């Protein structure tokens, strides 16, 4: 049976010397039953701390944790019925794969006769038949990951928490395991929170993504919402790539704002227009895909190609528009369009429908 | 809504009543067998006629022999530290820096370990048989009279006994130096000698200092070797304190001499600890990657180093074979006919000593292992109050010279509220509270190395505290506990500097019997005792390893991951 998770005003402060440092700062969030939510943020954003509080490894300084409507804040970790996947897998090095997977069953006092069948079933499900007698240090990284998953799934946890589970795998294995984890989670219908600092992982895997920064929740939404309608400059920058420019608000109307950037005036329709005030500083975010390049003369901004990189399916440029201000843009491959050389003067246009502005 | 303060919790977990009870028992033991004897010793040294006074110290310093003994002790310790560090470096360099066949490397390591499992007189007896009056080598090379006794014999015997300590310290640090650094220096144009002088040697300097101080301390507090080798012309503090008590029946005088020994020994220990604290630049890179093989020392230097190392190795093997052969001859130096009568002697006259020693060692090992596991896991926990003090006091008897501890025990348990003289209890207590230090430290270190996520994984899989401890934590620290147990057994079997003050008619020890044989010039019997002792130590060591395998099948490779 899968249960939802509710976090109410969760805070965690550590004492560092005399100062109190906030690792988690007033987080409230509801995760639906059977939903997969990714916690995405740079290191030090508090995402792992929240996960450890939900698991019961750490106590919150303030706030409550509810699982399936029941307050578990004061419950010991072993009484919460939560599955936890550790970044380093935390497989017991002195036990075989079988004993690792059977560990939780034995702790739960499942009759000894049922254990071999359950272990065999779950090992088959994660694609690990026949390694029961091996020890963790005799397995590859991907196999260890599967054992860690089997050890948790065999208990049919109400809630599954994963702390950067793929961080120790190489790129191709990571892609395979990502699909595998998604398949298992869907198949078993387990509520899942997945912590990562890799936006690609978060966006491909999760139903919803919670973006965290410095212990605060910046935005929660579906991957598409976050990409299409970021609520602040941090999310705009962190999800997908964006060129960030500084500007000053000239005028604000109902559906657009006029902002001066690099000495030019730009009309912006997206972002948090309603919060801007005339005369304020504003941050502009333009995705590289919304930057078009052309002849220098009648362009919105003029610049000089600083660097050019062949990126497989396209060329990537960095263009200096002012001393120290670089704009990233994509261009066609040689033979399929015009290719600029380093040092070339170039004109830049921003697609007004794709340009976003936020208060600074 | 959660109000501020209402859910604020202390990070420090509540102290379990079980842990509290353990702490009380532990502190009681430490108070009786560590703090109390030391207090009684200090009281004996600093009291005369019922009031505090420095009279006792002044008295021993008025004696020319004691002053000479102090100087001798320091000179000897310095000499042993220099020669032992030198040989330790040569061996460590050979094993870590010269490309040698793997088998030969293991052979060198094996030879170096021999002195650790031997009774303390082994090198002294072997040297006497080789170079003493009528010695094998003297007759072979027709040297008419050569006096081994005094400074030279003591120096050589202690160097042979203690250079393995330097070897262990130095091979660890040389192994930690990434050969890439030497390759970098070579690619920048340095010759092999220049690379050694400007990279290898400076990077191993902390290890050299550490080895020097360890050897200085070992020699300063050594009792067995000078007792056999030093003779009357070369008194040192440890033997003087012993003779003062056993020869002059002057407990207070002996205690005071041992106090004179304590000060430099403590100073050296503190210096050594601060050296180790200052972490060397070598070990902290934390980068795990493929490492290239060491480049070697160059042909001529390699040959020189290897010849020296081989010569000493052969000499050590020669000395051990003398002990072995010596145990089978009728009278060494006189009648070299083969006989088993020495072993007959060992197993009849010496049987009681063998039985007593094994009994005491087994009791000490069992008790000490439990105690070390408990103390180690308590002092590794953050929430335990006074855990630093617990760690320090439990190491105190180990830091103090054996002579000091032995005399303190005699003073404390001969009279007063707790009379234990002549019992097995006092011998077992001495071994446990003195030699548990290694087990405590290794248990603590092993616990610190266990990733907390393993215990968290166990909790999140539904296991409680007890299950987690017995199924996860304990098996993972078992190898460290077993290492402590092996050490405890070996030293309980071979100890003498402290125990010699505590043996009685009721309880005698193998090492003391060996000493008696040596003083009665029964070298063949002494050799037979030594062989038996070494065999027992090897057997017990193997048995402990076997037990570990049975308890934790995967223990050997267990700690590698996570």
Boltz contact constraints between the chains, C-beta under 6 A:
constraints:
  - contact:
      token1: [A, 9]
      token2: [B, 2]
      max_distance: 6.0
  - contact:
      token1: [A, 55]
      token2: [B, 460]
      max_distance: 6.0
  - contact:
      token1: [A, 57]
      token2: [B, 456]
      max_distance: 6.0
  - contact:
      token1: [A, 59]
      token2: [B, 9]
      max_distance: 6.0
  - contact:
      token1: [A, 61]
      token2: [B, 8]
      max_distance: 6.0
  - contact:
      token1: [A, 62]
      token2: [B, 2]
      max_distance: 6.0
  - contact:
      token1: [A, 62]
      token2: [B, 7]
      max_distance: 6.0
  - contact:
      token1: [A, 63]
      token2: [B, 2]
      max_distance: 6.0
  - contact:
      token1: [A, 64]
      token2: [B, 2]
      max_distance: 6.0
  - contact:
      token1: [A, 77]
      token2: [B, 459]
      max_distance: 6.0
  - contact:
      token1: [A, 77]
      token2: [B, 460]
      max_distance: 6.0
  - contact:
      token1: [A, 78]
      token2: [B, 459]
      max_distance: 6.0
  - contact:
      token1: [A, 78]
      token2: [B, 462]
      max_distance: 6.0
  - contact:
      token1: [A, 78]
      token2: [B, 463]
      max_distance: 6.0
  - contact:
      token1: [A, 78]
      token2: [B, 464]
      max_distance: 6.0
  - contact:
      token1: [A, 82]
      token2: [B, 460]
      max_distance: 6.0
  - contact:
      token1: [A, 84]
      token2: [B, 460]
      max_distance: 6.0
  - contact:
      token1: [A, 86]
      token2: [B, 453]
      max_distance: 6.0
  - contact:
      token1: [A, 90]
      token2: [B, 453]
      max_distance: 6.0
  - contact:
      token1: [A, 90]
      token2: [B, 454]
      max_distance: 6.0
  - contact:
      token1: [A, 90]
      token2: [B, 457]
      max_distance: 6.0
  - contact:
      token1: [A, 92]
      token2: [B, 472]
      max_distance: 6.0
  - contact:
      token1: [A, 93]
      token2: [B, 558]
      max_distance: 6.0
  - contact:
      token1: [A, 93]
      token2: [B, 561]
      max_distance: 6.0
  - contact:
      token1: [A, 93]
      token2: [B, 562]
      max_distance: 6.0
  - contact:
      token1: [A, 94]
      token2: [B, 475]
      max_distance: 6.0
  - contact:
      token1: [A, 94]
      token2: [B, 552]
      max_distance: 6.0
  - contact:
      token1: [A, 94]
      token2: [B, 554]
      max_distance: 6.0
  - contact:
      token1: [A, 94]
      token2: [B, 558]
      max_distance: 6.0
  - contact:
      token1: [A, 103]
      token2: [B, 461]
      max_distance: 6.0
  - contact:
      token1: [A, 104]
      token2: [B, 461]
      max_distance: 6.0
  - contact:
      token1: [A, 104]
      token2: [B, 462]
      max_distance: 6.0
  - contact:
      token1: [A, 107]
      token2: [B, 461]
      max_distance: 6.0
  - contact:
      token1: [A, 107]
      token2: [B, 462]
      max_distance: 6.0
  - contact:
      token1: [A, 107]
      token2: [B, 463]
      max_distance: 6.0
  - contact:
      token1: [A, 107]
      token2: [B, 467]
      max_distance: 6.0
  - contact:
      token1: [A, 108]
      token2: [B, 462]
      max_distance: 6.0
  - contact:
      token1: [A, 135]
      token2: [B, 554]
      max_distance: 6.0
  - contact:
      token1: [A, 136]
      token2: [B, 561]
      max_distance: 6.0
  - contact:
      token1: [A, 137]
      token2: [B, 557]
      max_distance: 6.0
  - contact:
      token1: [A, 137]
      token2: [B, 560]
      max_distance: 6.0
  - contact:
      token1: [A, 137]
      token2: [B, 561]
      max_distance: 6.0
